[in-house]
Amino acid sequence: MSFIVAIQAGVTTVEFDRAPSAAELDAIATETPLIEAEVELLDVRIALLDRLPSELDRRRLRRAQTRVLAERAALANRVTSGEAA
């Protein structure tokens, strides 16, 4: 009986076995404020899943949405101006 086995070198490439480059770490650092704003918005949405939102909840949701939009605009401005490159 012969077994069909994948060659390990063909399955796992060296590309995935490396640490992130300085450019990749810079890109992550540039996007961190947006990621944090999106996580905050997600937290608010999760909190509102099982109840009707009060006025305070609505304000918290609007504030989180506004922060996400502001961070997206700031990131887009940094990218187009060449700061984030």
C-alpha positions as CSV (number, residue, x, y, z in Angstrom):
1,M,0.0,0.0,0.0
2,S,1.4,3.4,-0.9
3,F,0.5,6.6,0.8
4,I,0.0,10.0,-0.9
5,V,1.8,12.6,1.2
6,A,2.4,16.3,0.5
7,I,5.9,17.4,0.5
8,Q,6.4,19.6,3.5
9,A,8.4,22.2,1.7
10,G,5.6,22.7,-0.8
11,V,2.9,23.1,1.9
12,T,4.7,25.5,4.3
13,T,6.7,28.2,2.7
14,V,9.4,30.3,4.3
15,E,7.3,33.5,3.7
16,F,4.9,32.6,6.5
17,D,7.7,31.8,9.0
18,R,9.1,35.3,9.3
19,A,8.4,38.2,11.7
20,P,6.7,41.3,10.4
21,S,8.9,43.8,8.7
22,A,9.4,47.4,9.9
23,A,7.1,48.7,7.2
24,E,4.4,46.2,8.2
25,L,4.7,47.3,11.9
26,D,4.5,50.9,10.8
27,A,1.3,50.3,8.9
28,I,-0.2,48.6,11.9
29,A,0.8,51.5,14.2
30,T,-0.7,53.9,11.7
31,E,-4.0,52.0,11.7
32,T,-4.2,51.4,15.5
33,P,-6.4,54.4,16.3
34,L,-9.0,53.3,13.7
35,I,-8.9,49.7,15.0
36,E,-9.4,50.9,18.6
37,A,-12.3,53.1,17.5
38,E,-13.9,50.2,15.6
39,V,-13.5,47.9,18.7
40,E,-15.2,50.6,20.8
41,L,-18.1,50.8,18.4
42,L,-18.4,47.0,18.4
43,D,-18.5,47.0,22.2
44,V,-21.4,49.5,22.1
45,R,-23.3,47.5,19.5
46,I,-22.8,44.2,21.5
47,A,-24.0,45.9,24.7
48,L,-27.2,47.1,22.9
49,L,-28.1,43.7,21.4
50,D,-30.3,42.5,24.2
51,R,-32.1,45.7,25.3
52,L,-33.7,48.8,24.0
53,P,-31.3,51.7,23.9
54,S,-31.8,54.5,26.4
55,E,-30.9,58.1,25.6
56,L,-27.5,57.6,27.2
57,D,-26.9,54.5,25.0
58,R,-27.9,56.4,21.9
59,R,-25.3,59.1,22.8
60,R,-22.7,56.5,23.4
61,L,-23.4,54.8,20.0
62,R,-23.3,58.2,18.2
63,R,-20.1,59.1,19.9
64,A,-18.5,55.8,18.9
65,Q,-19.7,56.1,15.3
66,T,-18.4,59.7,15.1
67,R,-15.0,58.6,16.4
68,V,-14.8,55.8,13.8
69,L,-15.6,58.3,11.0
70,A,-13.1,60.8,12.4
71,E,-10.4,58.2,12.5
72,R,-11.2,56.9,9.0
73,A,-10.9,60.5,7.7
74,A,-7.7,61.1,9.6
75,L,-6.2,57.9,8.3
76,A,-7.2,58.7,4.7
77,N,-5.7,62.2,5.1
78,R,-2.5,60.8,6.4
79,V,-2.3,58.2,3.5
80,T,-3.0,60.8,0.8
81,S,-0.6,63.3,2.2
82,G,2.1,60.7,2.3
83,E,2.6,60.7,6.1
84,A,1.7,57.0,6.5
85,A,4.0,55.8,3.8
